[in-house]
Amino acid sequence: MSLANLSGIARSKGDPRVQHKGPSSLTSADRLARALGWFSIGLGVAELVAPGRIARTLGLEGREGLIRAYGARELASAIPTLSIDKQAGLAARIAGDALDLGTLSTALHRDNPKLNNALIATALVVGVTLLDITAYAGVKGAHRRTRGSNRDYSDRVGLPRGAQESRGLAREDFEIPADYKAEGRLADALPAGSSETNSEG
């Protein structure tokens, strides 16, 4: 069931029915930032709950406290990343990625029995870092567009279906309740044609 249909549950009798929802105002950078924010929450919880298991998997025994601290950092960066202040959250994530790569680099030696796991983890962190940088650049670009007095809205569409097709959509399947119509002395006091205009309006 779509959001447009769900909105009909709270619809009062006589209210216009929502036929469909319009295009989302979220950009691709916003969606990517949101996904990265939820990823931060998942990773942060895992690092807080099971730092020992993560340390053993990567050959980083003795670094459990550091991994737990990284988990708290992930949760802290997730909050602004999921809020309207995405730019600050993504910047914190990029800085955290650099710390993660630095820590993982200490496990990239031949004496580590979990070297393959450490290599895979390093490749994953590099990939996530690239996503963080991409999202940060996109969000920063959107903020730059709306900063200052000369705002650029050339990429926005006010009427996606066009002015002609959008005209009268709010009146479709909508009947004005009788108690909203001008009658009696009030109708007599209005100029000729006003009552008809209100009824159609």
JOZIUR-V522375 format. One record per residue. N is the residue number from 1. SS is DSSP state (H for helix, E for strand, L for the rest). Layout:
((N;SS) (N;SS))
This chain:
((1;L) (2;L) (3;H) (4;H) (5;H) (6;H) (7;H) (8;H) (9;H) (10;H) (11;L) (12;L) (13;L) (14;L) (15;L) (16;L) (17;L) (18;L) (19;L) (20;L) (21;L) (22;L) (23;L) (24;L) (25;L) (26;L) (27;L) (28;H) (29;H) (30;H) (31;H) (32;H) (33;H) (34;H) (35;H) (36;H) (37;H) (38;H) (39;H) (40;H) (41;H) (42;H) (43;H) (44;H) (45;H) (46;H) (47;H) (48;H) (49;H) (50;L) (51;H) (52;H) (53;H) (54;H) (55;H) (56;H) (57;H) (58;H) (59;L) (60;L) (61;L) (62;L) (63;L) (64;H) (65;H) (66;H) (67;H) (68;H) (69;H) (70;H) (71;H) (72;H) (73;H) (74;H) (75;H) (76;H) (77;H) (78;H) (79;H) (80;H) (81;H) (82;L) (83;L) (84;L) (85;L) (86;H) (87;H) (88;H) (89;H) (90;H) (91;H) (92;H) (93;H) (94;H) (95;H) (96;H) (97;H) (98;H) (99;H) (100;H) (101;H) (102;H) (103;H) (104;H) (105;H) (106;L) (107;L) (108;L) (109;L) (110;L) (111;L) (112;L) (113;L) (114;L) (115;H) (116;H) (117;H) (118;H) (119;H) (120;H) (121;H) (122;H) (123;H) (124;H) (125;H) (126;H) (127;H) (128;H) (129;H) (130;H) (131;H) (132;H) (133;H) (134;H) (135;H) (136;H) (137;H) (138;H) (139;H) (140;H) (141;H) (142;H) (143;H) (144;H) (145;H) (146;H) (147;L) (148;L) (149;L) (150;L) (151;L) (152;L) (153;L) (154;L) (155;L) (156;L) (157;L) (158;L) (159;L) (160;L) (161;L) (162;L) (163;H) (164;H) (165;H) (166;H) (167;L) (168;L) (169;H) (170;H) (171;H) (172;L) (173;L) (174;L) (175;L) (176;L) (177;L) (178;H) (179;H) (180;H) (181;L) (182;L) (183;L) (184;H) (185;H) (186;H) (187;H) (188;H) (189;H) (190;L) (191;L) (192;L) (193;L) (194;H) (195;H) (196;H) (197;H) (198;H) (199;H) (200;H) (201;L))
